[in-house]
Amino acid sequence: MASQRISRVFGAVNLGSFRISAIVAGLTETGEMIVLGSAHRASQGIRRGYITDMREATHAVRDAVERAERMANHSVSRVWIGCSGAGLASTISKVEIDIGGRRIEQEDVDHLLASARGSIQPDGRMVLHAQPAQYTLDGAHGVADPVGLHAERLAVDIHVMLADGAPLRNLREAVQNAHLEVEGVVGSPLAAGLACLSQEERELGVALVEFGADVTNVAVYGDGMIMGVASIPTGSGAITDAIASAFGIRRSQAERLKCVNGSAIASPADHREMIPIDGPGEESSGQLARHADDKNRIPRAELVAVITAQLGRLMEDVNKALKSLGFGEKRGQQVVFTGAGSELVGLADFAQSALAKPVRIGQAPHLAGLADAHVKPGFATLAGLILYADADPIDVRTYGVKYQQVSRYGRMNIVARVWRAFREYF
């Protein structure tokens, strides 16, 4: 790895409500993406994807990035950031132009994409992405590159992701205050989809459920693009809170119980297994937890019961979100769970039974150099940010100026069109 020359370095930060993670990756001269360093730390100043304390959030971002930089032995000044809150919404806009039966040139595509700018209706919100998803030639869908083909009419579907302005500006400011420039803000459903979903899944139709700490985002894909997004204002943190409340213990203890001993599936042995409330090396407060024995242990069955009760409520909300987005009405039944909450043992089986659809857990991709501890669902969005930065997808908002530089009615343009027609038909 050390012998490969790095031609470009990317940095990314994912600001979650439970943890803030950072990654530094390099693109080699052969086109391979290598993770140089990655790190995470407990989140501060963020709730449900919103900045609630600017100073704490900035400190946490700076700390996470510095840890990743030390591991990478390389500093970054610009980063991509993920956005999971800020009222994410997704729309599809279709734009069409007349071609007249001739061969499509790149100039026509540029004209189409420039025209698409006017179709974006943010309604007072901020546009995160406005990307061409697929082209249509005379009603034939799913065209990846129309240049060189003949058509009467050329159309394009533009996927637009929107977010509330004020929360998004707070997110940017928290990163900028950490002495970092923001390369771009990426909606977490888009980043996680790049990391967890195959191109075939996105085309056939799939639902991606980001099970975070304080928010759960549901994104429905079809025909290779996001068809809709819905946010549920609860996550795995609600399970932690329910455990803490049920047994009268600290949240830190409840989180450990959930991660180490928790499960979404009950077993006959759960009633016989007793779980200690205090972790290894943890000093006992002397106060017994509710329902605990004299050694401050609780039956694993009671822990599982609390977890499954909360999961049942979440699955009801996920099911409602899927129905509101029209998932499963035409094609596509696969549901993919990702995010830190999906690391819970037995979640896929529980969700499959509750949703009556096939469910799998989406892991972070195995990028070269990525630490084993970060090849988990909770780091899928972080890895997706790097993949997004490397892909550098087209955004129609950048086409306006470029297209205005072309004089459609100039003499040279007319001559060029006549010459192309002469070569094509004679």
Sequence and secondary structure as in RCSB ss.txt:
>XXXX:A:sequence
MASQRISRVFGAVNLGSFRISAIVAGLTETGEMIVLGSAHRASQGIRRGYITDMREATHAVRDAVERAERMANHS
VSRVWIGCSGAGLASTISKVEIDIGGRRIEQEDVDHLLASARGSIQPDGRMVLHAQPAQYTLDGAHGVADPVGLH
AERLAVDIHVMLADGAPLRNLREAVQNAHLEVEGVVGSPLAAGLACLSQEERELGVALVEFGADVTNVAVYGDGM
IMGVASIPTGSGAITDAIASAFGIRRSQAERLKCVNGSAIASPADHREMIPIDGPGEESSGQLARHADDKNRIPR
AELVAVITAQLGRLMEDVNKALKSLGFGEKRGQQVVFTGAGSELVGLADFAQSALAKPVRIGQAPHLAGLADAHV
KPGFATLAGLILYADADPIDVRTYGVKYQQVSRYGRMNIVARVWRAFREYF
>XXXX:A:secstr
 TTS EEEEEEEEEE SSEEEEEEEEEETTS EEEEEEEEEE  SEETTEES HHHHHHHHHHHHHHHHHHHT  
 SEEEEEES TT EEEEEEEEEE TTSB  HHHHHHHHHHHGGG   TTSEEEEEEEEEEEETTEEEES  TT B
 SEEEEEEEEEEE HHHHHHHHHHHHTTT EEEEEEEHHHHHHHHH  HHHHHH EEEEEE SS EEEEEEETTE
EEEEEEES  HHHHHHHHHHHHT  HHHHHHIIIII  SS  GGGGT EEESS TT    S   TT  TTSEEEH
HHHHHHHHHHHHHHHHHHHHHHHHTTTTSSS  EEEEESGGGGSTTHHHHHHHHHTS EEE      BT  GGGS
SGGGHHHHHHHHHHHH    GGGHHHHHHTS TTSHHHHHHHHHHHHHHH 
